[in-house]
């Protein structure tokens, strides 16, 4: 695991994602995010929001590691940072 077994990293990882989005407006724009950038950032910072492909892609870049998310319903692996 990239951050050990701590379950208290979510707020920090949300900040990483938010800062990454704000630092690259050419990549992370309204068309990519599906909503206004500031609205998206405010949304992902909420502890009740769940990230997806965008967040996994950003975290794979941040950690310089491949992240694989398994869809157990469709039996498919989604690779980020490969």
C-alpha positions as CSV (number, residue, x, y, z in Angstrom):
1,X,0.0,0.0,0.0
2,X,1.3,3.4,-0.9
3,X,0.2,5.0,2.4
4,X,0.5,2.1,4.8
5,X,-2.7,0.9,6.5
6,X,-3.8,4.2,7.8
7,X,-7.5,5.0,7.2
8,X,-6.9,8.7,8.0
9,X,-5.3,9.7,4.7
10,X,-8.5,10.4,2.8
11,X,-8.6,14.2,3.6
12,X,-4.9,14.5,2.5
13,X,-5.5,12.5,-0.7
14,X,-8.5,14.7,-1.5
15,X,-6.3,17.8,-1.1
16,X,-3.7,16.2,-3.5
17,X,-6.4,15.6,-6.1
18,X,-7.9,19.1,-5.6
19,X,-4.5,20.8,-6.0
20,X,-3.6,18.7,-9.0
21,X,-6.8,19.7,-10.7
22,X,-6.3,23.4,-10.0
23,X,-2.7,23.3,-11.1
24,X,-3.5,22.0,-14.6
25,X,-6.5,23.8,-16.0
26,X,-5.6,22.7,-19.6
27,X,-6.2,19.0,-18.7
28,X,-8.7,19.4,-15.9
29,X,-11.4,21.7,-17.3
30,X,-15.2,21.7,-17.3
31,X,-15.3,19.3,-20.3
32,X,-13.1,16.8,-18.6
33,X,-14.6,17.0,-15.2
34,X,-18.2,17.3,-16.3
35,X,-18.8,20.4,-14.2
36,X,-17.3,23.7,-13.3
37,X,-13.7,23.2,-11.9
38,X,-14.4,25.0,-8.6
39,X,-17.6,23.0,-8.1
40,X,-15.7,19.8,-8.8
41,X,-12.9,20.7,-6.4
42,X,-15.4,21.6,-3.7
43,X,-17.2,18.3,-4.3
44,X,-14.1,16.1,-4.1
45,X,-13.0,17.7,-0.9
46,X,-16.2,16.6,0.8
47,X,-15.8,13.4,2.9
48,X,-19.0,12.0,1.5
49,X,-17.9,12.1,-2.2
50,X,-16.4,9.1,-3.9
51,X,-13.7,9.5,-6.5
52,X,-13.4,7.5,-9.7
53,X,-11.2,7.3,-12.8
54,X,-10.1,11.0,-12.6
55,X,-9.0,10.7,-9.0
56,X,-7.2,7.4,-9.6
57,X,-5.4,8.8,-12.6
58,X,-4.2,11.8,-10.6
59,X,-3.1,9.6,-7.7
60,X,-1.2,7.3,-10.0
61,X,0.7,10.4,-11.4
62,X,1.2,11.7,-7.8
63,X,2.7,8.4,-6.6
64,X,4.3,7.6,-9.9
65,X,2.8,4.2,-9.6
66,X,0.3,2.1,-11.5
67,X,-3.1,1.7,-9.8
68,X,-5.4,-1.1,-10.8
69,X,-9.1,-0.9,-9.8
70,X,-11.1,-4.1,-10.3
71,X,-14.7,-4.0,-11.3
72,X,-16.0,-7.2,-9.7
73,X,-19.4,-7.0,-11.3
74,X,-18.1,-6.8,-14.9
75,X,-14.9,-8.7,-14.1
76,X,-12.7,-6.0,-15.6
77,X,-9.5,-4.4,-14.5
78,X,-9.0,-0.6,-15.0
79,X,-5.4,0.4,-15.1
80,X,-4.2,3.9,-14.3
81,X,-0.6,5.1,-14.9
82,X,0.4,2.0,-16.9
